[in-house]
Amino acid sequence: MQFVRGMVVRSKAGHDKGQFFVVSDIQNNYIYIIDGKYKTALNPKKKNPLHLAPTSTVLNEQSLYTNQKICEILDEFYASLL
């Protein structure tokens, strides 16, 4: 599956293993991910795409503008998995 901006992804490796993030940008064979709390829109985490598992959920562009909105969406995403 191809990664796109706004896609919800799960980390497969690293200290953040198992956590969900949103793809904010794709540059030079790296994916930049945010969660709105620790990794904000102004300070995204650079991740190797091999260490990410894509989901079928893709957020619209308006959801990516504020960290608070991203946190709310990911919280709902976690809750729906229970």
C-alpha positions as CSV (number, residue, x, y, z in Angstrom):
1,M,0.0,0.0,0.0
2,Q,1.2,3.5,-0.9
3,F,1.6,6.1,1.9
4,V,-0.3,9.3,1.4
5,R,-0.6,12.6,3.4
6,G,-3.3,12.2,6.0
7,M,-3.0,8.4,6.3
8,V,-3.2,6.9,9.8
9,V,-0.2,4.6,10.3
10,R,1.0,2.3,13.1
11,S,4.7,2.2,14.1
12,K,6.2,-1.3,13.8
13,A,9.6,-0.5,15.3
14,G,11.3,1.9,17.7
15,H,10.4,3.2,21.1
16,D,7.0,4.2,19.7
17,K,6.2,0.7,18.5
18,G,2.4,0.0,18.4
19,Q,1.4,3.7,18.5
20,F,-0.7,5.4,15.8
21,F,0.4,8.5,13.9
22,V,-0.7,10.6,10.9
23,V,1.5,11.0,7.9
24,S,2.2,14.7,7.5
25,D,4.7,14.7,4.7
26,I,6.8,12.3,2.4
27,Q,10.2,13.4,1.4
28,N,13.4,11.7,0.2
29,N,12.2,8.1,0.9
30,Y,11.2,9.1,4.5
31,I,7.8,9.5,6.1
32,Y,7.2,12.4,8.5
33,I,4.6,11.5,11.1
34,I,2.8,13.4,13.8
35,D,0.5,12.6,16.7
36,G,-0.4,16.1,17.9
37,K,0.9,15.6,21.4
38,Y,4.6,14.6,21.4
39,K,5.3,14.9,17.7
40,T,3.5,18.1,16.6
41,A,2.9,19.6,13.2
42,L,5.9,21.9,13.7
43,N,8.2,19.1,14.9
44,P,7.3,15.8,13.0
45,K,9.2,12.5,13.5
46,K,11.1,11.2,10.5
47,K,10.5,7.5,10.0
48,N,11.7,4.8,7.6
49,P,8.6,3.5,5.7
50,L,9.7,-0.1,6.4
51,H,9.0,0.7,10.1
52,L,5.4,1.8,9.5
53,A,2.2,-0.2,8.9
54,P,-0.5,1.6,6.9
55,T,-4.1,1.6,7.8
56,S,-7.1,2.1,5.5
57,T,-8.0,5.4,7.2
58,V,-7.1,8.6,5.5
59,L,-7.9,12.0,7.1
60,N,-9.0,15.0,5.1
61,E,-6.7,18.0,4.8
62,Q,-8.6,20.2,7.3
63,S,-7.9,17.7,10.1
64,L,-4.1,18.1,9.6
65,Y,-4.0,21.8,10.5
66,T,-4.2,21.7,14.3
67,N,-2.4,19.5,16.8
68,Q,-5.6,19.4,19.0
69,K,-7.7,18.0,16.1
70,I,-5.1,15.3,15.4
71,C,-5.1,14.3,19.0
72,E,-8.9,14.0,19.1
73,I,-9.0,11.9,15.9
74,L,-6.3,9.5,17.1
75,D,-8.0,9.2,20.5
76,E,-11.2,8.2,18.6
77,F,-9.1,5.8,16.5
78,Y,-7.7,4.1,19.6
79,A,-11.2,3.9,21.2
80,S,-12.7,2.3,18.1
81,L,-10.1,-0.5,18.3
82,L,-11.1,-1.6,21.7
